[in-house]
Every structure is written in structure tokens, then in C-alpha cells.
Amino acid sequence: MQIISYKKVKTKDVGGKEKVVAEQSYVDRVKTLVPEIVVSVWLAATALINREAEIAGSKYGALWVTFFVALLVTAWLTKQELDKTKANSGIAEVNLWPQILVTVLSFVFWVLGTGGGPFTMFPWFFDWYGKLAVLLWTLLIAPSIKFNVTEKA
């Protein structure tokens, strides 16, 4: 998984007292949206399922199970990485759940944008919907989210 990095920025709190916070750059936020290992396993698993499960008639069941397992692993890996970053970087406080939520949603959009996975079973799903959704998410939504991170005193 990509190491999550922060740059230190001085700011003032509501009372005017100066404090140091940490902030991710745009590039760092985009790079860390989905853990690489999850992407690799998803690509390998869906290639296998699409090739082999079609014969057995269990394609969509296998895709849904793989999708939900990958969502859980994405959340777990993100939490592990954030805990490690917090312990090694001098950061006192990290809001874990917003970052985990963004990572999990990024994986969902990534799946939609790379063919749709289990969502292709729905008649309303068109491939271009997923491609457009992942583009908009990656360029507009996810990178604009700011997380609260405070440096240790």
C-alpha cells in the first residue's frame, strides 16, 4: 500500500492560537485512494471469474462475494496504514473513518470505471456510466476532501 504522507502547515485555531496541522497534497490524495494490492487482486480475481465462472453459471455470485471481500480488505488495509502512519510520523490525531470511507468509495467507483464487475448484471448499468463516475470522483470529489490531522505537541 502507498505510504500516506502529510506536509506540515501552520494555521490558527478559532481563538487565534497558532497550531501545526498536517495536510496531504492533491497528488498524495489521488495516489492513496485505493490500495494497490486490492486493485491487483481484484483484476486477477475478475479475470478468473469472467473466464471460468461463466461455464458454471455462478459468475455474478462470485463477483459479488469478491467485491464485498475486497471492500472489507480495503477498509482494513487503510486502517492499518493510517495507524502505522500515525505512529511513525508524529501525528497526534487522525480521523480514520472519513479516510476509510473515501478509500472504500474510491474502490467502488474504480470497479464501476473498470468494467462494472458485479454491477453489469443490472439492466440500467452502462459501461460509460462507470467510466464517467470514476473520472468525476477522482478529479473532483475525492481530492477535494480535507481530513483533520493534528501534529503531536
Secondary structure as the mmCIF struct_conf table of DSSP 4:
data_model
#
loop_
_struct_conf.conf_type_id
_struct_conf.id
_struct_conf.beg_label_comp_id
_struct_conf.beg_label_asym_id
_struct_conf.beg_label_seq_id
_struct_conf.end_label_comp_id
_struct_conf.end_label_asym_id
_struct_conf.end_label_seq_id
HELX_LH_PP_P HELX_LH_PP_P1 GLN A 2 ILE A 4
STRN STRN1 LYS A 7 LYS A 12
TURN_TY1_P TURN_TY1_P1 VAL A 14 GLY A 15
BEND BEND1 GLY A 16 GLY A 16
STRN STRN2 GLU A 18 GLU A 23
HELX_RH_AL_P HELX_RH_AL_P1 TYR A 26 LYS A 31
TURN_TY1_P TURN_TY1_P2 THR A 32 THR A 32
BEND BEND2 LEU A 33 VAL A 34
HELX_RH_AL_P HELX_RH_AL_P2 GLU A 36 ALA A 56
TURN_TY1_P TURN_TY1_P3 GLY A 57 GLY A 57
HELX_RH_AL_P HELX_RH_AL_P3 LYS A 59 SER A 89
TURN_TY1_P TURN_TY1_P4 GLY A 90 GLY A 90
STRN STRN3 ILE A 91 VAL A 94
HELX_RH_AL_P HELX_RH_AL_P4 LEU A 96 GLY A 113
TURN_TY1_P TURN_TY1_P5 THR A 114 GLY A 115
HELX_RH_3T_P HELX_RH_3T_P1 GLY A 117 MET A 121
BEND BEND3 PHE A 122 PHE A 122
TURN_TY1_P TURN_TY1_P6 PRO A 123 TRP A 124
HELX_RH_AL_P HELX_RH_AL_P5 ASP A 127 LEU A 136
HELX_RH_PI_P HELX_RH_PI_P1 TRP A 137 ILE A 141
HELX_RH_3T_P HELX_RH_3T_P2 ALA A 142 SER A 144
STRN STRN4 VAL A 149 GLU A 151
#
